[in-house]
Amino acid sequence: MKLTIGMAAYNDYEGVYFTIQALRMFHDLTDCEIIIVDNYGDSKLKNFVDAWLTGKEIPVRYIEYLENVGTTQPREQIFKHSEGELTICIDSHVMLMPGSLDRLWEGDDLIHGVMLYDDLKTPVTHMDPEWRSDMWGVWATQDPIPDEPFEIPMHGLGLFGCRTEAWLGFHPEYRGFGADEGYIHEKYRRAGRKVLCLPWMRWIHLFRNGTGYPINIQDRVRNYLLGFKELEMDPAPIYDHFGVQLVNRIEATM
């Protein structure tokens, strides 16, 4: 099998529905499978797969994963269960523009695409590695956007992928929401690989009030500390942004 498209979902039946139907309507899914990792335990979502998608033109697999609620570990399950040579991981509320899957990158690099805002015109090509609003990474755009793949510092993980066997993995102790961005990109660079934006891979993302996932600032800070320690990065920016007292208190529980 050539391609696996996987999505982790948390109480997002509608998002999964429209994302999968858009894939079926607007893309050639020959030699492709879809994996849904349910991080919530949604019977309506499972029924949708069992009743409407099983036996259709592409394999669709439903995997219930409730061991660790958050963004990283359900995404990790996608790569673990992928049967495709290439794996693209998308949020359950992301839709790909037509043509986005016509060219796929088969190297060992980490790939992203161009995110479009709701007007379907305004692009975001990457994140700048800056701290703002309790997060590492600020949306940014390279202008002009090159025609061929180009290196970027980091990006949001609404869409990313790589050759399945080249996946380096998230920290196994990450939990909750946040701290994925920046960490996984630096991990690839330190392994001698690149982080690339494919200009033809364009996607839109539904931004809502909240992520669906429970947001716990302690989990996020803990994740940053774990990731920076793994990569032997200076944790000073974490202390500067979140405050020494908070970080010290969280670090004492690790």
CYANA upper distance limits for C-alpha pairs under 8 A (distance plus 0.5 A):
  1 MET  CA     31 ASP  CA      5.89
  1 MET  CA     32 CYS  CA      6.83
  1 MET  CA     33 GLU  CA      8.34
  1 MET  CA     83 GLU  CA      6.97
  1 MET  CA     84 GLY  CA      5.30
  1 MET  CA     85 GLU  CA      6.90
  2 LYS  CA     31 ASP  CA      6.07
  2 LYS  CA     32 CYS  CA      6.61
  2 LYS  CA     84 GLY  CA      5.45
  2 LYS  CA     85 GLU  CA      5.54
  2 LYS  CA     86 LEU  CA      6.72
  3 LEU  CA     31 ASP  CA      7.10
  3 LEU  CA     32 CYS  CA      5.22
  3 LEU  CA     33 GLU  CA      7.01
  3 LEU  CA     83 GLU  CA      8.40
  3 LEU  CA     84 GLY  CA      5.04
  3 LEU  CA     85 GLU  CA      6.41
  3 LEU  CA     86 LEU  CA      5.41
  3 LEU  CA     87 THR  CA      6.39
  3 LEU  CA     88 ILE  CA      8.13
  4 THR  CA     32 CYS  CA      6.19
  4 THR  CA     33 GLU  CA      5.44
  4 THR  CA     34 ILE  CA      6.32
  4 THR  CA     35 ILE  CA      7.73
  4 THR  CA     82 SER  CA      6.55
  4 THR  CA     83 GLU  CA      7.20
  4 THR  CA     84 GLY  CA      5.34
  4 THR  CA     85 GLU  CA      8.05
  4 THR  CA     86 LEU  CA      6.67
  4 THR  CA     87 THR  CA      5.21
  4 THR  CA     88 ILE  CA      6.74
  5 ILE  CA     32 CYS  CA      7.96
  5 ILE  CA     33 GLU  CA      6.80
  5 ILE  CA     34 ILE  CA      5.39
  5 ILE  CA     35 ILE  CA      6.83
  5 ILE  CA     87 THR  CA      6.43
  5 ILE  CA     88 ILE  CA      5.41
  5 ILE  CA     89 CYS  CA      6.39
  5 ILE  CA     90 ILE  CA      7.79
  6 GLY  CA     34 ILE  CA      6.08
  6 GLY  CA     35 ILE  CA      4.99
  6 GLY  CA     36 ILE  CA      6.38
  6 GLY  CA     37 VAL  CA      8.11
  6 GLY  CA     75 ARG  CA      8.46
  6 GLY  CA     78 ILE  CA      6.24
  6 GLY  CA     87 THR  CA      7.82
  6 GLY  CA     88 ILE  CA      6.79
  6 GLY  CA     89 CYS  CA      5.34
  6 GLY  CA     90 ILE  CA      6.73
  7 MET  CA     35 ILE  CA      6.87
  7 MET  CA     36 ILE  CA      5.69
  7 MET  CA     37 VAL  CA      6.72
  7 MET  CA     75 ARG  CA      7.67
  7 MET  CA     78 ILE  CA      7.78
  7 MET  CA     89 CYS  CA      6.21
  7 MET  CA     90 ILE  CA      5.61
  7 MET  CA     91 ASP  CA      5.92
  7 MET  CA     92 SER  CA      5.92
  8 ALA  CA     36 ILE  CA      6.46
  8 ALA  CA     37 VAL  CA      5.13
  8 ALA  CA     38 ASP  CA      6.58
  8 ALA  CA     39 ASN  CA      7.31
  8 ALA  CA     71 THR  CA      8.02
  8 ALA  CA     74 PRO  CA      6.22
  8 ALA  CA     75 ARG  CA      6.40
  8 ALA  CA     78 ILE  CA      8.26
  8 ALA  CA     90 ILE  CA      8.13
  8 ALA  CA     91 ASP  CA      6.82
  8 ALA  CA     92 SER  CA      6.71
  9 ALA  CA     13 TYR  CA      8.29
  9 ALA  CA     16 VAL  CA      7.77
  9 ALA  CA     36 ILE  CA      7.59
  9 ALA  CA     37 VAL  CA      6.59
  9 ALA  CA     38 ASP  CA      5.57
  9 ALA  CA     39 ASN  CA      6.33
  9 ALA  CA     40 TYR  CA      7.74
  9 ALA  CA     91 ASP  CA      7.82
  9 ALA  CA     92 SER  CA      6.05
 10 TYR  CA     38 ASP  CA      6.77
 10 TYR  CA     39 ASN  CA      5.65
 10 TYR  CA     40 TYR  CA      5.42
 10 TYR  CA    212 GLY  CA      6.75
 10 TYR  CA    213 TYR  CA      6.89
 11 ASN  CA     39 ASN  CA      8.37
 11 ASN  CA     40 TYR  CA      6.22
 11 ASN  CA     41 GLY  CA      8.30
 11 ASN  CA     42 ASP  CA      7.00
 11 ASN  CA    212 GLY  CA      7.20
 12 ASP  CA     16 VAL  CA      6.86
 12 ASP  CA     92 SER  CA      7.51
 12 ASP  CA     93 HIS  CA      8.36
 12 ASP  CA    212 GLY  CA      8.02
 13 TYR  CA     17 TYR  CA      6.61
 13 TYR  CA     42 ASP  CA      8.08
 13 TYR  CA     44 LYS  CA      7.51
 13 TYR  CA     45 LEU  CA      5.87
 14 GLU  CA     18 PHE  CA      6.80
 15 GLY  CA     19 THR  CA      6.52
 15 GLY  CA     92 SER  CA      5.80
 15 GLY  CA     93 HIS  CA      4.89
 15 GLY  CA     94 VAL  CA      8.17
 16 VAL  CA     20 ILE  CA      6.52
 16 VAL  CA     45 LEU  CA      8.44
 16 VAL  CA     92 SER  CA      5.38
 16 VAL  CA     93 HIS  CA      6.81
 17 TYR  CA     21 GLN  CA      6.62
 18 PHE  CA     22 ALA  CA      6.39
 18 PHE  CA     93 HIS  CA      8.09
 18 PHE  CA     95 MET  CA      8.45
 19 THR  CA     23 LEU  CA      6.80
 19 THR  CA     92 SER  CA      6.97
 19 THR  CA     93 HIS  CA      6.59
 19 THR  CA     94 VAL  CA      6.55
 19 THR  CA     95 MET  CA      5.93
 20 ILE  CA     24 ARG  CA      6.77
 21 GLN  CA     25 MET  CA      6.53
 22 ALA  CA     26 PHE  CA      6.39
 22 ALA  CA     27 HIS  CA      8.37
 22 ALA  CA     95 MET  CA      7.10
 22 ALA  CA     96 LEU  CA      8.22
 23 LEU  CA     27 HIS  CA      5.98
 23 LEU  CA     29 LEU  CA      8.21
 23 LEU  CA     95 MET  CA      7.94
 23 LEU  CA     96 LEU  CA      7.80
 24 ARG  CA     28 ASP  CA      8.05
 24 ARG  CA     29 LEU  CA      7.58
 26 PHE  CA     97 MET  CA      8.40
 26 PHE  CA     98 PRO  CA      6.28
 27 HIS  CA     98 PRO  CA      6.92
 27 HIS  CA     99 GLY  CA      7.73
 27 HIS  CA    101 LEU  CA      7.61
 28 ASP  CA    101 LEU  CA      8.35
 29 LEU  CA     33 GLU  CA      8.23
 29 LEU  CA     58 ILE  CA      7.49
 30 THR  CA     58 ILE  CA      7.94
 31 ASP  CA     58 ILE  CA      8.35
 32 CYS  CA     58 ILE  CA      7.02
 32 CYS  CA     59 PRO  CA      7.88
 32 CYS  CA     84 GLY  CA      7.78
 33 GLU  CA     58 ILE  CA      6.38
 33 GLU  CA     59 PRO  CA      5.41
 33 GLU  CA     60 VAL  CA      6.41
 33 GLU  CA     61 ARG  CA      8.42
 33 GLU  CA     83 GLU  CA      8.44
 33 GLU  CA     84 GLY  CA      7.94
 34 ILE  CA     58 ILE  CA      8.03
 34 ILE  CA     59 PRO  CA      6.80
 34 ILE  CA     60 VAL  CA      5.20
 34 ILE  CA     61 ARG  CA      6.82
 35 ILE  CA     60 VAL  CA      6.31
 35 ILE  CA     61 ARG  CA      5.36
 35 ILE  CA     62 TYR  CA      6.66
 35 ILE  CA     63 ILE  CA      7.92
 35 ILE  CA     78 ILE  CA      7.24
 35 ILE  CA     82 SER  CA      8.15
 36 ILE  CA     60 VAL  CA      8.12
 36 ILE  CA     61 ARG  CA      6.64
 36 ILE  CA     62 TYR  CA      5.45
 36 ILE  CA     63 ILE  CA      6.54
 36 ILE  CA     78 ILE  CA      8.38
 37 VAL  CA     62 TYR  CA      6.71
 37 VAL  CA     63 ILE  CA      5.29
 37 VAL  CA     64 GLU  CA      6.29
 37 VAL  CA     65 TYR  CA      6.88
 37 VAL  CA     74 PRO  CA      6.72
 37 VAL  CA     75 ARG  CA      8.23
 37 VAL  CA     77 GLN  CA      7.75
 37 VAL  CA     78 ILE  CA      7.50
 38 ASP  CA     42 ASP  CA      7.48
 38 ASP  CA     62 TYR  CA      7.77
 38 ASP  CA     63 ILE  CA      6.55
 38 ASP  CA     64 GLU  CA      5.24
 38 ASP  CA     65 TYR  CA      6.33
 38 ASP  CA     66 LEU  CA      8.13
 38 ASP  CA     74 PRO  CA      8.31
 39 ASN  CA     64 GLU  CA      6.89
 39 ASN  CA     65 TYR  CA      5.66
 39 ASN  CA     66 LEU  CA      5.75
 39 ASN  CA     68 ASN  CA      8.36
 39 ASN  CA     69 VAL  CA      6.65
 39 ASN  CA     70 GLY  CA      8.17
 39 ASN  CA     74 PRO  CA      7.08
 40 TYR  CA     64 GLU  CA      8.39
 40 TYR  CA     65 TYR  CA      8.22
 40 TYR  CA     66 LEU  CA      7.00
 40 TYR  CA     69 VAL  CA      8.19
 41 GLY  CA     64 GLU  CA      7.02
 41 GLY  CA     65 TYR  CA      8.36
 41 GLY  CA     66 LEU  CA      7.67
 42 ASP  CA     46 LYS  CA      6.90
 43 SER  CA     47 ASN  CA      6.54
 44 LYS  CA     48 PHE  CA      6.74
 45 LEU  CA     49 VAL  CA      7.05
 46 LYS  CA     50 ASP  CA      6.64
 46 LYS  CA     62 TYR  CA      7.17
 47 ASN  CA     51 ALA  CA      6.11
 47 ASN  CA     52 TRP  CA      8.30
 48 PHE  CA     52 TRP  CA      5.97
 48 PHE  CA     53 LEU  CA      7.34
 49 VAL  CA     53 LEU  CA      5.32
 49 VAL  CA     54 THR  CA      6.58
 49 VAL  CA     60 VAL  CA      7.68
 49 VAL  CA     61 ARG  CA      8.05
 49 VAL  CA     62 TYR  CA      7.26
 50 ASP  CA     54 THR  CA      5.94
 52 TRP  CA     56 LYS  CA      8.41
 53 LEU  CA     60 VAL  CA      7.04
 54 THR  CA     59 PRO  CA      7.62
 54 THR  CA     60 VAL  CA      6.98
 55 GLY  CA     59 PRO  CA      7.57
 65 TYR  CA     74 PRO  CA      7.29
 68 ASN  CA     73 GLN  CA      7.02
 68 ASN  CA     74 PRO  CA      8.15
 68 ASN  CA    175 ARG  CA      6.95
 68 ASN  CA    176 GLY  CA      8.20
 69 VAL  CA     73 GLN  CA      8.16
 69 VAL  CA     74 PRO  CA      8.22
 69 VAL  CA    175 ARG  CA      7.17
 69 VAL  CA    176 GLY  CA      6.34
 69 VAL  CA    213 TYR  CA      8.27
 70 GLY  CA     74 PRO  CA      7.54
 70 GLY  CA    175 ARG  CA      6.00
 70 GLY  CA    176 GLY  CA      4.36
 70 GLY  CA    177 PHE  CA      5.55
 70 GLY  CA    213 TYR  CA      7.01
 70 GLY  CA    214 PRO  CA      8.39
 71 THR  CA     75 ARG  CA      6.91
 71 THR  CA    175 ARG  CA      7.96
 71 THR  CA    176 GLY  CA      6.91
 71 THR  CA    177 PHE  CA      6.01
 71 THR  CA    178 GLY  CA      7.76
 71 THR  CA    180 ASP  CA      8.44
 71 THR  CA    213 TYR  CA      8.46
 72 THR  CA     76 GLU  CA      6.62
 72 THR  CA    170 PHE  CA      6.99
 72 THR  CA    174 TYR  CA      7.18
 72 THR  CA    175 ARG  CA      7.48
 72 THR  CA    176 GLY  CA      8.35
 72 THR  CA    177 PHE  CA      8.30
 72 THR  CA    180 ASP  CA      7.30
 73 GLN  CA     77 GLN  CA      6.91
 73 GLN  CA    170 PHE  CA      8.04
 73 GLN  CA    172 PRO  CA      7.89
 73 GLN  CA    174 TYR  CA      7.76
 73 GLN  CA    175 ARG  CA      7.72
 74 PRO  CA     78 ILE  CA      7.32
 75 ARG  CA     79 PHE  CA      7.57
 75 ARG  CA     89 CYS  CA      7.66
 76 GLU  CA     80 LYS  CA      6.79
 76 GLU  CA    169 GLY  CA      7.24
 76 GLU  CA    170 PHE  CA      7.44
 77 GLN  CA     81 HIS  CA      6.57
 78 ILE  CA     82 SER  CA      6.33
 78 ILE  CA     89 CYS  CA      7.89
 79 PHE  CA     87 THR  CA      7.33
 79 PHE  CA    164 THR  CA      6.98
 79 PHE  CA    167 TRP  CA      7.92
 82 SER  CA     87 THR  CA      7.38
 82 SER  CA    164 THR  CA      7.84
 84 GLY  CA    164 THR  CA      7.50
 85 GLU  CA    163 ARG  CA      6.46
 85 GLU  CA    164 THR  CA      6.12
 85 GLU  CA    165 GLU  CA      8.05
 86 LEU  CA    106 GLU  CA      7.60
 86 LEU  CA    161 GLY  CA      7.96
 86 LEU  CA    162 CYS  CA      6.41
 86 LEU  CA    163 ARG  CA      4.82
 86 LEU  CA    164 THR  CA      5.54
 87 THR  CA    161 GLY  CA      5.97
 87 THR  CA    162 CYS  CA      6.27
 87 THR  CA    163 ARG  CA      6.64
 87 THR  CA    164 THR  CA      5.93
 88 ILE  CA    159 LEU  CA      7.53
 88 ILE  CA    160 PHE  CA      6.25
 88 ILE  CA    161 GLY  CA      4.67
 88 ILE  CA    162 CYS  CA      7.21
 89 CYS  CA    158 GLY  CA      8.14
 89 CYS  CA    159 LEU  CA      6.17
 89 CYS  CA    160 PHE  CA      5.96
 89 CYS  CA    161 GLY  CA      6.25
 90 ILE  CA     94 VAL  CA      6.91
 90 ILE  CA    157 LEU  CA      7.93
 90 ILE  CA    158 GLY  CA      5.74
 90 ILE  CA    159 LEU  CA      4.90
 90 ILE  CA    160 PHE  CA      7.18
 91 ASP  CA    157 LEU  CA      8.25
 91 ASP  CA    158 GLY  CA      5.45
 91 ASP  CA    159 LEU  CA      7.18
 93 HIS  CA    205 HIS  CA      6.64
 93 HIS  CA    206 LEU  CA      6.21
 94 VAL  CA    158 GLY  CA      7.43
 94 VAL  CA    159 LEU  CA      8.35
 94 VAL  CA    203 TRP  CA      7.17
 94 VAL  CA    204 ILE  CA      6.14
 94 VAL  CA    205 HIS  CA      5.14
 94 VAL  CA    206 LEU  CA      7.03
 95 MET  CA    203 TRP  CA      6.11
 95 MET  CA    204 ILE  CA      5.97
 95 MET  CA    205 HIS  CA      7.30
 96 LEU  CA    100 SER  CA      6.79
 96 LEU  CA    201 MET  CA      7.98
 96 LEU  CA    202 ARG  CA      6.47
 96 LEU  CA    203 TRP  CA      4.86
 96 LEU  CA    204 ILE  CA      7.05
 97 MET  CA    201 MET  CA      7.93
 97 MET  CA    202 ARG  CA      5.99
 97 MET  CA    203 TRP  CA      6.12
 97 MET  CA    204 ILE  CA      8.18
 99 GLY  CA    103 ARG  CA      8.48
 99 GLY  CA    200 TRP  CA      7.67
 99 GLY  CA    201 MET  CA      7.84
100 SER  CA    200 TRP  CA      6.15
100 SER  CA    201 MET  CA      4.59
100 SER  CA    202 ARG  CA      6.36
100 SER  CA    203 TRP  CA      8.46
101 LEU  CA    201 MET  CA      7.28
103 ARG  CA    200 TRP  CA      8.38
105 TRP  CA    111 ILE  CA      8.01
105 TRP  CA    162 CYS  CA      8.02
105 TRP  CA    163 ARG  CA      8.49
106 GLU  CA    162 CYS  CA      7.70
106 GLU  CA    163 ARG  CA      6.39
107 GLY  CA    162 CYS  CA      7.82
107 GLY  CA    163 ARG  CA      6.93
108 ASP  CA    162 CYS  CA      6.95
108 ASP  CA    163 ARG  CA      6.47
108 ASP  CA    166 ALA  CA      5.84
108 ASP  CA    167 TRP  CA      8.45
108 ASP  CA    193 ARG  CA      7.26
109 ASP  CA    162 CYS  CA      6.75
109 ASP  CA    163 ARG  CA      8.33
109 ASP  CA    166 ALA  CA      8.27
109 ASP  CA    188 TYR  CA      7.79
109 ASP  CA    193 ARG  CA      5.86
109 ASP  CA    194 LYS  CA      5.45
109 ASP  CA    195 VAL  CA      6.44
109 ASP  CA    196 LEU  CA      7.55
110 LEU  CA    160 PHE  CA      7.54
110 LEU  CA    161 GLY  CA      6.42
110 LEU  CA    162 CYS  CA      5.70
110 LEU  CA    185 HIS  CA      8.02
110 LEU  CA    188 TYR  CA      7.53
110 LEU  CA    193 ARG  CA      8.21
110 LEU  CA    194 LYS  CA      6.86
110 LEU  CA    195 VAL  CA      5.39
110 LEU  CA    196 LEU  CA      6.72
111 ILE  CA    160 PHE  CA      6.01
111 ILE  CA    161 GLY  CA      5.79
111 ILE  CA    162 CYS  CA      6.51
111 ILE  CA    195 VAL  CA      6.48
111 ILE  CA    196 LEU  CA      5.38
111 ILE  CA    197 CYS  CA      6.35
111 ILE  CA    198 LEU  CA      7.37
112 HIS  CA    155 HIS  CA      7.71
112 HIS  CA    159 LEU  CA      6.59
112 HIS  CA    160 PHE  CA      5.20
112 HIS  CA    161 GLY  CA      7.27
112 HIS  CA    195 VAL  CA      8.23
112 HIS  CA    196 LEU  CA      6.57
112 HIS  CA    197 CYS  CA      5.20
112 HIS  CA    198 LEU  CA      6.61
112 HIS  CA    201 MET  CA      8.16
113 GLY  CA    125 THR  CA      7.39
113 GLY  CA    159 LEU  CA      7.46
113 GLY  CA    160 PHE  CA      7.91
113 GLY  CA    197 CYS  CA      5.51
113 GLY  CA    198 LEU  CA      5.46
113 GLY  CA    199 PRO  CA      6.53
113 GLY  CA    200 TRP  CA      7.70
113 GLY  CA    201 MET  CA      5.22
113 GLY  CA    202 ARG  CA      6.03
113 GLY  CA    203 TRP  CA      7.61
114 VAL  CA    123 PRO  CA      6.72
114 VAL  CA    124 VAL  CA      6.16
114 VAL  CA    125 THR  CA      5.31
114 VAL  CA    126 HIS  CA      8.15
114 VAL  CA    197 CYS  CA      7.38
114 VAL  CA    198 LEU  CA      7.59
114 VAL  CA    199 PRO  CA      6.45
114 VAL  CA    200 TRP  CA      8.05
114 VAL  CA    201 MET  CA      6.64
114 VAL  CA    202 ARG  CA      5.22
114 VAL  CA    203 TRP  CA      6.89
115 MET  CA    123 PRO  CA      6.18
115 MET  CA    124 VAL  CA      5.53
115 MET  CA    125 THR  CA      6.97
115 MET  CA    202 ARG  CA      6.24
115 MET  CA    203 TRP  CA      5.48
115 MET  CA    204 ILE  CA      6.20
115 MET  CA    205 HIS  CA      7.88
116 LEU  CA    120 LEU  CA      5.88
116 LEU  CA    121 LYS  CA      6.64
116 LEU  CA    122 THR  CA      6.01
116 LEU  CA    123 PRO  CA      5.10
116 LEU  CA    124 VAL  CA      6.72
116 LEU  CA    202 ARG  CA      7.33
116 LEU  CA    203 TRP  CA      6.43
116 LEU  CA    204 ILE  CA      5.64
116 LEU  CA    205 HIS  CA      8.12
117 TYR  CA    121 LYS  CA      7.28
117 TYR  CA    122 THR  CA      6.03
117 TYR  CA    123 PRO  CA      7.07
117 TYR  CA    124 VAL  CA      8.41
117 TYR  CA    204 ILE  CA      6.80
117 TYR  CA    205 HIS  CA      7.94
118 ASP  CA    204 ILE  CA      7.49
120 LEU  CA    204 ILE  CA      7.97
123 PRO  CA    141 THR  CA      7.15
124 VAL  CA    139 TRP  CA      6.97
124 VAL  CA    140 ALA  CA      6.16
124 VAL  CA    141 THR  CA      5.31
124 VAL  CA    142 GLN  CA      8.35
125 THR  CA    139 TRP  CA      8.47
125 THR  CA    140 ALA  CA      6.88
125 THR  CA    141 THR  CA      5.34
125 THR  CA    142 GLN  CA      6.69
125 THR  CA    145 ILE  CA      8.34
125 THR  CA    152 ILE  CA      8.40
125 THR  CA    155 HIS  CA      8.06
125 THR  CA    197 CYS  CA      7.26
126 HIS  CA    139 TRP  CA      6.69
126 HIS  CA    140 ALA  CA      5.99
126 HIS  CA    141 THR  CA      6.69
126 HIS  CA    142 GLN  CA      8.25
126 HIS  CA    152 ILE  CA      6.62
126 HIS  CA    153 PRO  CA      7.54
126 HIS  CA    154 MET  CA      6.30
126 HIS  CA    155 HIS  CA      5.04
126 HIS  CA    156 GLY  CA      7.83
126 HIS  CA    197 CYS  CA      8.10
127 MET  CA    137 GLY  CA      5.76
127 MET  CA    138 VAL  CA      5.44
127 MET  CA    139 TRP  CA      4.98
127 MET  CA    140 ALA  CA      5.72
127 MET  CA    141 THR  CA      8.39
127 MET  CA    152 ILE  CA      8.37
127 MET  CA    153 PRO  CA      7.29
127 MET  CA    154 MET  CA      5.69
127 MET  CA    155 HIS  CA      5.24
127 MET  CA    156 GLY  CA      7.48
128 ASP  CA    137 GLY  CA      5.97
128 ASP  CA    138 VAL  CA      5.70
128 ASP  CA    139 TRP  CA      6.96
128 ASP  CA    140 ALA  CA      6.66
128 ASP  CA    153 PRO  CA      7.05
128 ASP  CA    154 MET  CA      7.23
129 PRO  CA    136 TRP  CA      6.76
129 PRO  CA    137 GLY  CA      5.29
129 PRO  CA    138 VAL  CA      7.20
129 PRO  CA    153 PRO  CA      7.44
129 PRO  CA    154 MET  CA      7.49
129 PRO  CA    182 GLY  CA      7.64
130 GLU  CA    136 TRP  CA      6.17
130 GLU  CA    137 GLY  CA      5.57
130 GLU  CA    138 VAL  CA      6.50
131 TRP  CA    135 MET  CA      6.22
131 TRP  CA    136 TRP  CA      4.99
131 TRP  CA    137 GLY  CA      6.48
131 TRP  CA    138 VAL  CA      7.79
131 TRP  CA    241 HIS  CA      7.51
132 ARG  CA    136 TRP  CA      6.94
132 ARG  CA    137 GLY  CA      7.67
132 ARG  CA    138 VAL  CA      7.55
134 ASP  CA    241 HIS  CA      7.73
134 ASP  CA    242 PHE  CA      7.58
135 MET  CA    178 GLY  CA      8.03
135 MET  CA    179 ALA  CA      7.72
136 TRP  CA    179 ALA  CA      7.77
136 TRP  CA    181 GLU  CA      7.58
136 TRP  CA    182 GLY  CA      7.38
137 GLY  CA    154 MET  CA      7.96
137 GLY  CA    155 HIS  CA      8.06
137 GLY  CA    181 GLU  CA      7.61
137 GLY  CA    182 GLY  CA      7.59
139 TRP  CA    155 HIS  CA      8.29
141 THR  CA    145 ILE  CA      8.43
145 ILE  CA    199 PRO  CA      7.65
146 PRO  CA    150 PHE  CA      7.54
146 PRO  CA    199 PRO  CA      7.50
147 ASP  CA    199 PRO  CA      6.78
147 ASP  CA    200 TRP  CA      8.44
148 GLU  CA    198 LEU  CA      7.34
148 GLU  CA    199 PRO  CA      7.02
149 PRO  CA    196 LEU  CA      6.58
149 PRO  CA    197 CYS  CA      6.01
149 PRO  CA    198 LEU  CA      5.16
149 PRO  CA    199 PRO  CA      6.76
150 PHE  CA    196 LEU  CA      5.86
150 PHE  CA    197 CYS  CA      6.03
150 PHE  CA    198 LEU  CA      7.53
151 GLU  CA    194 LYS  CA      7.24
151 GLU  CA    195 VAL  CA      6.09
151 GLU  CA    196 LEU  CA      4.99
151 GLU  CA    197 CYS  CA      6.82
152 ILE  CA    195 VAL  CA      6.36
152 ILE  CA    196 LEU  CA      6.24
152 ILE  CA    197 CYS  CA      7.01
153 PRO  CA    182 GLY  CA      8.32
153 PRO  CA    185 HIS  CA      7.76
153 PRO  CA    195 VAL  CA      7.44
154 MET  CA    181 GLU  CA      7.23
154 MET  CA    182 GLY  CA      6.04
154 MET  CA    185 HIS  CA      6.32
154 MET  CA    195 VAL  CA      7.69
155 HIS  CA    181 GLU  CA      7.03
155 HIS  CA    182 GLY  CA      7.95
156 GLY  CA    181 GLU  CA      6.57
157 LEU  CA    180 ASP  CA      8.09
157 LEU  CA    181 GLU  CA      7.17
158 GLY  CA    205 HIS  CA      7.66
159 LEU  CA    203 TRP  CA      8.36
162 CYS  CA    166 ALA  CA      7.08
162 CYS  CA    167 TRP  CA      6.91
163 ARG  CA    167 TRP  CA      7.22
168 LEU  CA    187 LYS  CA      8.18
168 LEU  CA    188 TYR  CA      7.81
169 GLY  CA    184 ILE  CA      8.32
170 PHE  CA    174 TYR  CA      7.95
170 PHE  CA    180 ASP  CA      8.28
170 PHE  CA    184 ILE  CA      7.26
171 HIS  CA    226 LEU  CA      8.01
171 HIS  CA    227 GLY  CA      7.19
171 HIS  CA    230 GLU  CA      8.49
173 GLU  CA    223 ASN  CA      8.35
173 GLU  CA    226 LEU  CA      8.29
174 TYR  CA    222 ARG  CA      8.44
174 TYR  CA    223 ASN  CA      5.89
174 TYR  CA    226 LEU  CA      8.05
175 ARG  CA    219 ASP  CA      6.87
175 ARG  CA    220 ARG  CA      8.45
175 ARG  CA    223 ASN  CA      7.53
176 GLY  CA    213 TYR  CA      8.12
176 GLY  CA    214 PRO  CA      7.74
176 GLY  CA    215 ILE  CA      7.47
176 GLY  CA    216 ASN  CA      7.49
176 GLY  CA    219 ASP  CA      6.20
176 GLY  CA    220 ARG  CA      7.42
177 PHE  CA    213 TYR  CA      7.12
177 PHE  CA    214 PRO  CA      7.69
177 PHE  CA    215 ILE  CA      6.42
177 PHE  CA    216 ASN  CA      7.74
177 PHE  CA    219 ASP  CA      7.67
177 PHE  CA    220 ARG  CA      6.84
178 GLY  CA    219 ASP  CA      8.33
178 GLY  CA    220 ARG  CA      5.68
178 GLY  CA    223 ASN  CA      7.97
179 ALA  CA    183 TYR  CA      7.39
179 ALA  CA    220 ARG  CA      6.36
179 ALA  CA    221 VAL  CA      8.17
179 ALA  CA    223 ASN  CA      6.32
179 ALA  CA    224 TYR  CA      5.95
180 ASP  CA    184 ILE  CA      6.80
181 GLU  CA    185 HIS  CA      7.48
182 GLY  CA    186 GLU  CA      6.55
183 TYR  CA    187 LYS  CA      6.71
183 TYR  CA    224 TYR  CA      8.35
183 TYR  CA    227 GLY  CA      6.58
183 TYR  CA    228 PHE  CA      7.82
184 ILE  CA    188 TYR  CA      6.95
185 HIS  CA    189 ARG  CA      7.00
185 HIS  CA    195 VAL  CA      6.88
186 GLU  CA    190 ARG  CA      6.60
186 GLU  CA    231 LEU  CA      8.40
187 LYS  CA    191 ALA  CA      6.87
187 LYS  CA    231 LEU  CA      7.36
188 TYR  CA    192 GLY  CA      7.13
188 TYR  CA    193 ARG  CA      5.79
188 TYR  CA    194 LYS  CA      6.92
188 TYR  CA    195 VAL  CA      7.58
189 ARG  CA    193 ARG  CA      5.46
189 ARG  CA    194 LYS  CA      6.16
189 ARG  CA    195 VAL  CA      7.68
207 PHE  CA    211 THR  CA      8.40
211 THR  CA    215 ILE  CA      8.48
216 ASN  CA    220 ARG  CA      7.12
217 ILE  CA    221 VAL  CA      6.71
218 GLN  CA    222 ARG  CA      6.54
218 GLN  CA    250 ILE  CA      7.14
219 ASP  CA    223 ASN  CA      6.59
220 ARG  CA    224 TYR  CA      6.81
221 VAL  CA    225 LEU  CA      6.75
221 VAL  CA    238 ILE  CA      8.02
221 VAL  CA    242 PHE  CA      8.32
221 VAL  CA    247 VAL  CA      7.43
221 VAL  CA    250 ILE  CA      7.99
222 ARG  CA    226 LEU  CA      6.70
222 ARG  CA    250 ILE  CA      6.99
222 ARG  CA    251 GLU  CA      7.53
222 ARG  CA    254 MET  CA      8.30
223 ASN  CA    227 GLY  CA      6.55
224 TYR  CA    228 PHE  CA      6.49
224 TYR  CA    238 ILE  CA      7.81
225 LEU  CA    229 LYS  CA      6.53
225 LEU  CA    235 PRO  CA      7.36
225 LEU  CA    238 ILE  CA      8.06
225 LEU  CA    251 GLU  CA      8.22
226 LEU  CA    230 GLU  CA      6.66
227 GLY  CA    231 LEU  CA      6.81
228 PHE  CA    232 GLU  CA      6.33
228 PHE  CA    233 MET  CA      5.34
228 PHE  CA    234 ASP  CA      7.37
228 PHE  CA    235 PRO  CA      6.74
229 LYS  CA    233 MET  CA      6.69
229 LYS  CA    235 PRO  CA      8.16
235 PRO  CA    239 TYR  CA      7.30
236 ALA  CA    240 ASP  CA      6.65
237 PRO  CA    241 HIS  CA      6.52
238 ILE  CA    242 PHE  CA      6.51
238 ILE  CA    243 GLY  CA      8.20
238 ILE  CA    247 VAL  CA      8.09
239 TYR  CA    243 GLY  CA      5.55
239 TYR  CA    244 VAL  CA      5.51
239 TYR  CA    247 VAL  CA      6.62
240 ASP  CA    244 VAL  CA      7.51
242 PHE  CA    246 LEU  CA      7.21
242 PHE  CA    247 VAL  CA      7.24
243 GLY  CA    247 VAL  CA      6.82
244 VAL  CA    248 ASN  CA      6.38
245 GLN  CA    249 ARG  CA      6.62
246 LEU  CA    250 ILE  CA      6.80
247 VAL  CA    251 GLU  CA      6.43
248 ASN  CA    252 ALA  CA      6.62
249 ARG  CA    253 THR  CA      7.49
250 ILE  CA    254 MET  CA      7.41
